[in-house]
């Protein structure tokens, strides 16, 4: 069976490594990018099943990237989880506005992220 592919976009390389390690250990094929610009091209190239987007990136925020993906006929089916240091309330509002499938604060533990990823990828 093909491994589910996940793209993580975050300008913090430490976060990228931590999240990549956690999801790779769960058996996912994980791709990372520390550049928000060009995310649509990466999505087209990788064809991930799910994208984890940092909201607070310079140049292009994750919620704007999410909105672009969700408004595209090609990418709208891809699951998107917004990930941020913002408060749960702020993040919930941004997720709703950008049509994200879910959200998680960076203060939540990694197991919560893994659980959300499994849920959206329909993995028991």
FENDAPE-V813291 format. One record per pair of residues at least 24 apart in sequence whose C-alpha atoms are under 8 Angstrom apart, sorted by the first residue. I is the first residue (numbers start at 1). J is the second residue. Records with the same first field share a line. If there is no record, write none. Layout:
BEGIN
I = J ; J
END
This chain:
BEGIN
3 = 27 ; 28 ; 29
4 = 28 ; 29 ; 48 ; 49 ; 121
5 = 29 ; 30 ; 31 ; 46 ; 47 ; 48 ; 49 ; 50
6 = 30 ; 31 ; 48 ; 49 ; 50 ; 51 ; 52
7 = 31 ; 32 ; 33 ; 43 ; 48 ; 50 ; 51 ; 52
8 = 32 ; 33 ; 51 ; 52 ; 53
9 = 33 ; 34 ; 35 ; 36 ; 39 ; 51 ; 52 ; 53 ; 54
10 = 34 ; 35 ; 36 ; 53 ; 54 ; 57
11 = 35 ; 36 ; 54 ; 57 ; 58
19 = 110
22 = 110 ; 114
23 = 114
26 = 114
36 = 60 ; 61 ; 62 ; 65
39 = 65
40 = 65 ; 69
43 = 75
48 = 78
49 = 78 ; 79 ; 121
50 = 78 ; 79 ; 80 ; 81 ; 117 ; 120 ; 121
51 = 78 ; 79 ; 80 ; 81
52 = 80 ; 81 ; 82 ; 83
53 = 80 ; 81 ; 82 ; 83
54 = 82 ; 83 ; 84
55 = 82 ; 83 ; 84
56 = 84 ; 85
63 = 94 ; 95 ; 98 ; 100
64 = 98
66 = 98 ; 99 ; 100
67 = 97 ; 98 ; 99 ; 100
70 = 98 ; 99 ; 100
79 = 120
END
